[in-house]
């Protein structure tokens, strides 16, 4: 019972963490694109 409960809790935590991590990944990609576009304009 304890193993199943721990696994279920870990899955819930991973689901909660996956959303912010995905958001951070998308934001980092957007920032990289903006920085690269500005750098190309300067050069």
ChimeraX commands (.cxc) that place a marker at each C-alpha (Angstrom):
marker #1 position 0.00,0.00,0.00 radius 0.5
marker #1 position 2.75,2.46,0.91 radius 0.5
marker #1 position 4.60,1.84,-2.36 radius 0.5
marker #1 position 1.46,2.46,-4.42 radius 0.5
marker #1 position 0.62,5.62,-2.44 radius 0.5
marker #1 position 4.17,6.94,-2.88 radius 0.5
marker #1 position 4.11,6.21,-6.61 radius 0.5
marker #1 position 0.72,7.93,-6.98 radius 0.5
marker #1 position 1.96,10.97,-5.04 radius 0.5
marker #1 position 5.14,11.11,-7.17 radius 0.5
marker #1 position 3.07,11.00,-10.36 radius 0.5
marker #1 position 0.90,13.88,-9.10 radius 0.5
marker #1 position 4.00,15.92,-8.20 radius 0.5
marker #1 position 5.60,15.21,-11.58 radius 0.5
marker #1 position 2.40,16.33,-13.33 radius 0.5
marker #1 position 2.36,19.55,-11.29 radius 0.5
marker #1 position 6.05,20.19,-12.06 radius 0.5
marker #1 position 5.78,19.34,-15.77 radius 0.5
marker #1 position 3.55,22.35,-16.55 radius 0.5
marker #1 position 5.93,25.03,-15.16 radius 0.5
marker #1 position 8.91,23.24,-16.71 radius 0.5
marker #1 position 7.21,23.25,-20.12 radius 0.5
marker #1 position 6.41,26.96,-19.66 radius 0.5
marker #1 position 10.04,27.70,-18.78 radius 0.5
marker #1 position 11.21,25.79,-21.86 radius 0.5
marker #1 position 8.88,27.74,-24.14 radius 0.5
marker #1 position 9.93,31.05,-22.54 radius 0.5
marker #1 position 13.63,30.22,-22.91 radius 0.5
marker #1 position 13.12,29.38,-26.60 radius 0.5
marker #1 position 11.26,32.66,-27.17 radius 0.5
marker #1 position 14.01,34.62,-25.40 radius 0.5
marker #1 position 16.68,32.87,-27.49 radius 0.5
marker #1 position 14.81,33.73,-30.70 radius 0.5
marker #1 position 14.46,37.38,-29.65 radius 0.5
marker #1 position 18.14,37.63,-28.71 radius 0.5
marker #1 position 19.25,36.01,-31.97 radius 0.5
marker #1 position 17.03,38.31,-34.05 radius 0.5
marker #1 position 18.39,41.40,-32.27 radius 0.5
marker #1 position 21.96,40.14,-32.66 radius 0.5
marker #1 position 21.45,39.58,-36.39 radius 0.5
marker #1 position 19.99,43.09,-36.79 radius 0.5
marker #1 position 23.03,44.60,-35.08 radius 0.5
marker #1 position 25.43,42.53,-37.21 radius 0.5
marker link #1:1,2 radius 0.2
marker link #1:2,3 radius 0.2
marker link #1:3,4 radius 0.2
marker link #1:4,5 radius 0.2
marker link #1:5,6 radius 0.2
marker link #1:6,7 radius 0.2
marker link #1:7,8 radius 0.2
marker link #1:8,9 radius 0.2
marker link #1:9,10 radius 0.2
marker link #1:10,11 radius 0.2
marker link #1:11,12 radius 0.2
marker link #1:12,13 radius 0.2
marker link #1:13,14 radius 0.2
marker link #1:14,15 radius 0.2
marker link #1:15,16 radius 0.2
marker link #1:16,17 radius 0.2
marker link #1:17,18 radius 0.2
marker link #1:18,19 radius 0.2
marker link #1:19,20 radius 0.2
marker link #1:20,21 radius 0.2
marker link #1:21,22 radius 0.2
marker link #1:22,23 radius 0.2
marker link #1:23,24 radius 0.2
marker link #1:24,25 radius 0.2
marker link #1:25,26 radius 0.2
marker link #1:26,27 radius 0.2
marker link #1:27,28 radius 0.2
marker link #1:28,29 radius 0.2
marker link #1:29,30 radius 0.2
marker link #1:30,31 radius 0.2
marker link #1:31,32 radius 0.2
marker link #1:32,33 radius 0.2
marker link #1:33,34 radius 0.2
marker link #1:34,35 radius 0.2
marker link #1:35,36 radius 0.2
marker link #1:36,37 radius 0.2
marker link #1:37,38 radius 0.2
marker link #1:38,39 radius 0.2
marker link #1:39,40 radius 0.2
marker link #1:40,41 radius 0.2
marker link #1:41,42 radius 0.2
marker link #1:42,43 radius 0.2
view
